[in-house]
Amino acid sequence: MSNEHQIRWVPLKRYCEITGESPHTIHCRRSAGVWVDGKQSKKVQGGGIWVNLKEVERWIETSSCL
């Protein structure tokens, strides 16, 4: 499958099902500026949060342990 057909954005609920993380964790990352709106996650019209799987993977790969 080519990259242009891979799913990048999923609703927050689906992201949490896939990863086991809680919506609260994602909201905290967004509030703290750890995840940038429009990059790792995005609030869309109508109030839903969507998560960019590709950018989250990149964020994980480049994050360092504290």
DRENRO-27540 format. One record per residue (C-alpha): residue in one letter; x, y, z. Coordinates in nm, 3 decimals, always signed. Layout:
N
> A;X;Y;Z;
...
***
This chain:
66
> M;+0.000;+0.000;+0.000;
> S;+0.135;+0.344;-0.085;
> N;+0.183;+0.610;+0.182;
> E;-0.087;+0.831;+0.037;
> H;-0.352;+0.571;+0.125;
> Q;-0.244;+0.508;+0.483;
> I;-0.464;+0.651;+0.756;
> R;-0.293;+0.940;+0.934;
> W;-0.568;+1.104;+1.139;
> V;-0.796;+0.910;+1.375;
> P;-1.050;+1.032;+1.631;
> L;-0.924;+1.053;+1.989;
> K;-1.148;+0.765;+2.097;
> R;-0.996;+0.535;+1.834;
> Y;-0.642;+0.644;+1.921;
> C;-0.709;+0.557;+2.286;
> E;-0.848;+0.215;+2.185;
> I;-0.536;+0.144;+1.978;
> T;-0.279;+0.261;+2.235;
> G;-0.449;+0.206;+2.570;
> E;-0.379;+0.568;+2.667;
> S;-0.656;+0.769;+2.827;
> P;-0.817;+1.079;+2.677;
> H;-0.700;+1.261;+2.991;
> T;-0.337;+1.184;+2.901;
> I;-0.383;+1.333;+2.555;
> H;-0.559;+1.642;+2.691;
> C;-0.271;+1.693;+2.937;
> R;-0.012;+1.668;+2.657;
> R;-0.208;+1.922;+2.455;
> S;-0.251;+2.159;+2.751;
> A;+0.118;+2.141;+2.841;
> G;+0.222;+2.206;+2.481;
> V;+0.394;+1.869;+2.453;
> W;+0.171;+1.794;+2.155;
> V;+0.124;+2.084;+1.915;
> D;-0.226;+2.152;+1.783;
> G;-0.226;+2.078;+1.412;
> K;+0.074;+1.848;+1.434;
> Q;+0.026;+1.552;+1.672;
> S;-0.337;+1.635;+1.742;
> K;-0.600;+1.875;+1.623;
> K;-0.933;+2.006;+1.745;
> V;-1.170;+2.001;+1.450;
> Q;-1.489;+2.189;+1.387;
> G;-1.761;+2.039;+1.602;
> G;-1.529;+1.994;+1.899;
> G;-1.368;+1.658;+1.833;
> I;-0.999;+1.587;+1.882;
> W;-0.817;+1.392;+1.612;
> V;-0.470;+1.240;+1.644;
> N;-0.209;+1.216;+1.368;
> L;-0.058;+0.868;+1.396;
> K;+0.242;+0.950;+1.179;
> E;+0.335;+1.257;+1.384;
> V;+0.284;+1.073;+1.713;
> E;+0.518;+0.800;+1.591;
> R;+0.775;+1.066;+1.497;
> W;+0.729;+1.229;+1.840;
> I;+0.792;+0.893;+2.014;
> E;+1.102;+0.824;+1.807;
> T;+1.256;+1.164;+1.879;
> S;+1.156;+1.195;+2.247;
> S;+1.422;+1.146;+2.508;
> C;+1.378;+0.994;+2.852;
> L;+1.385;+1.235;+3.141;
***
